[in-house]
Amino acid sequence: MTKVADIVARLKKDFPEEIASEGDPVGMQIGSMDADVTKVMTTLDVRPQVVDEAIEKGVDLIISHHPVMFRPAKNLDFADPQNAMYGKLIANGITVYSIHTNSDKAQNGSADWQAEELGLEEVEPFAFDTDGIAIGRKGKLHKKMTAKEFAYYVKDKMQIPMARLITGDNDKLISTVAFICGDGGKFWRQALVDGVDAFITGDVYYHVGHDMISSGLTVVDPGHYTEKIFKYKVGDRLEKWNQDYNWNVPVVISEVSTNPFQDLF
């Protein structure tokens, strides 16, 4: 029988826990390394609907991008929905393992997946973390396009219904691009230092948007949910390892949208 420890050991080779950003609570979240695995599910987030889906599908290992426990629980009062979710995971014997910034920083991890999704060429590291490992990527577009065209290009490539364009000039020509997966707004000034034409990241704050425009930088905010690519890519990798190691563990990809926002037009 395949154990959680078997799968985690292989995951750690591609996404070492030690390269996660300082303070990022990656790794084992809930459960046991000694637990048997009969079915595994990949997801971006672990939310109550995802846990219900896992129970319905007979999943006993969830691999998520966002850690389910960003902050320690002060108690386990199930009147709190978050605590109730923890209780349901434990009661149903479901282990949760999370791979967050160690996926962003890993070679052939989240940043590289999104560089490929965006069709960037001559891809290089961007925005080095405190350990000297880049958390983002930068590269060149296959052709120049205006800022407005570029925003629609990002929307199309990332298959999202809406993208926010932050620029002082819709006709500015974009050739070089840097990005951080998810919420990387704190790195926007690094895009200026690196001299790229545009920066992509989610969750840009209103007043920061003003500062970006004043600096002359063009930014596209595609939202945070674009990181859903994680559940598909890790799912593919698990399927390959199933064959490589004869695990014989069915892999399912969560069908639940955990995007908290609805884009209304």
C-alpha positions, 0 to 999 in steps of 0.5 A, spaced: 500 500 500 502 506 498 503 511 504 503 519 504 510 518 506 512 515 499 508 521 495 511 526 499 518 524 499 517 524 491 514 531 491 519 534 496 525 532 490 521 537 485 519 542 490 523 542 496 520 545 503 527 548 505 526 553 499 519 556 501 519 563 503 521 564 510 515 564 514 511 560 509 507 554 512 508 549 507 508 541 508 504 537 512 498 540 514 493 535 517 494 528 518 499 522 518 505 521 513 504 513 515 497 513 512 495 509 507 493 513 500 488 510 496 486 516 492 489 523 491 486 530 489 490 536 487 487 543 488 489 550 489 485 551 495 482 547 501 476 550 502 469 546 505 466 545 498 473 542 496 473 537 503 466 535 501 468 533 494 474 529 497 469 526 502 464 524 496 470 522 491 473 517 497 480 521 497 484 520 503 490 525 501 489 532 498 495 536 495 494 543 495 498 550 493 495 554 498 496 552 505 490 550 509 493 553 515 496 559 514 495 561 522 495 557 528 488 555 530 487 558 537 482 553 539 478 547 535 471 550 537 467 547 531 462 553 531 468 556 527 467 554 519 475 554 519 475 549 525 469 545 523 473 544 516 479 541 520 474 537 524 471 534 518 478 532 515 480 529 521 474 525 522 474 522 515 482 521 515 484 526 510 491 528 510 493 535 507 500 536 504 501 543 501 506 546 496 506 554 496 512 558 495 516 552 494 512 551 488 513 558 485 521 558 486 522 551 484 525 549 477 519 547 473 514 549 478 509 554 478 513 560 475 515 556 469 508 553 468 506 560 467 511 563 463 510 557 458 502 559 459 504 566 457 508 564 451 514 568 454 521 567 450 528 567 453 525 566 460 530 568 466 529 569 473 526 575 476 525 577 483 530 574 488 528 571 495 532 572 501 535 565 499 537 568 493 532 563 489 528 567 484 520 567 486 518 570 479 520 570 471 521 575 466 522 574 458 520 577 451 513 576 448 513 573 441 511 580 438 510 587 440 503 589 442 500 595 445 499 595 453 491 594 451 493 589 447 497 586 452 492 586 457 487 582 452 493 577 451 494 575 458 486 574 459 486 570 453 493 566 455 490 565 462 483 563 460 480 568 465 474 572 464 477 579 466 484 582 467 485 589 470 490 594 466 494 599 470 497 604 465 498 611 464 498 609 456 494 604 453 498 605 446 505 604 450 509 598 446 510 592 450 516 587 449 519 585 455 515 582 461 516 580 468 511 576 473 510 573 480 504 568 481 499 570 485 500 576 490 506 579 488 505 586 488 511 588 493 515 586 487 513 591 482 519 596 483 523 590 482 520 590 475 522 598 474 529 596 476 530 590 471 527 595 466 521 591 463 515 594 459 510 590 463 509 587 470 503 581 471 501 580 478 494 579 482 491 583 488 494 590 486 491 595 491 488 601 489 493 606 491 499 602 489 496 602 482 496 610 482 504 609 484 505 604 478 502 609 473 506 615 476 512 610 475 511 609 468 510 602 469 504 598 465 501 592 470 496 587 468 492 584 474 489 577 472 487 576 479 489 570 484 485 564 481 490 564 475 494 559 480 489 554 479 494 551 474 498 548 480 492 543 480 493 540 473 500 540 473 501 537 479 496 532 477 499 530 471 506 529 475 502 524 480 500 520 474 507 520 471 509 517 478 504 512 478 507 509 472 514 510 474 513 507 481 507 503 481 503 506 486 496 505 483 493 511 486 488 514 482 489 522 481 483 526 481 483 534 480 478 538 484 472 541 480 470 546 485 472 553 483 475 556 490 475 563 486 471 568 491 470 573 486 465 573 481 466 577 475 460 581 473 459 584 466 
